[in-house]
Amino acid sequence: MTLAVLMASAVLYGKKNERKESFKSWENYEITTLKVGTPGTKYVKVWAFAKKEDDAIMQAKKNAVHACIFRGLPANTAEGANATPALVRDNSILENNLEYFEKFFAPGGDWLAYINVTSDGGKPSGPDKLKVKGGYKIALRVQVMYDNLKKKLEDDGIIRSLNSGF
């Protein structure tokens, strides 16, 4: 009986943990803060890997938004850009809102409203487009509408605003 309960809870935990891990697997990307953007934005260069070039481009866009929410952005002292902490700083927020983030990052999801691709020309080329084993490594310059993204997460009750009190 005890074994059956343990196995059932392991299966349920496993599925939720699997979903949570899918967001953590996104941590395998590079991101650099390029410069201070216009007020309320962050200007970054972000890399992504995929079998197809177009998939890598789409993943790079998602990675830029993902970094703002879950990883934070590194400083670039040469350009006067300070480090930006992640909007979601507590792992329990992800755990308690997995469905929200799955929907948010789904193809055609809300995340698209918070990026502006600023790479020159159409598709990346030269050092920003590398053919690697199994596909492509692509770099994009992306402007993230950071303040709007933060407001969305506050309005949706995912994070607290600074003026919400204690």
Phi, psi and omega in degrees: 000310179299320179297320179296319179295316179298318180293318180296316180292327178294321178295313180296315179296321181300317180294315179294318180295323177299316179296317179297318180296331179298327177285323179292330180296340177290350182288358180267060175213161180256143175214140180227135173282125182275313182193173175289126180273184174297157183310132178087004181233163174233134182250114188229161168246126186230143181250154175211157178241142173194163179293321181252146182302314181297324178293322178294321178298313180296319180293324178298319178298314178298320181300324180297316179290318179303317181299318179297322183281312192250334185251324189088170184243139181287157177286157170226087186297330179297330181257003179077022180259119178283160174296146179242119180291158178298146176291323177257107185257352183244121181302333181293335178296317176295313181302320183277352184228033182303314181297320178302310183289328175298316179292318181301317183264008178295158175306127182077012183286180184299335182304331182299333183288351187248015178232151173225111181284127184241009176299137180293142178075193181280271184265152178300152178213177179059227183290349178270000178223105182245130173277120180236167179304122178089002178153227186229149168244116187242141174242136176233147169266123187228137172259120179261130177281077191298310182297322178294321178297314179300316180297320178300312180294325175292311181300326180275001177077018180277318176234160179269145174279159181296331182265016180276353180085187184252000000 
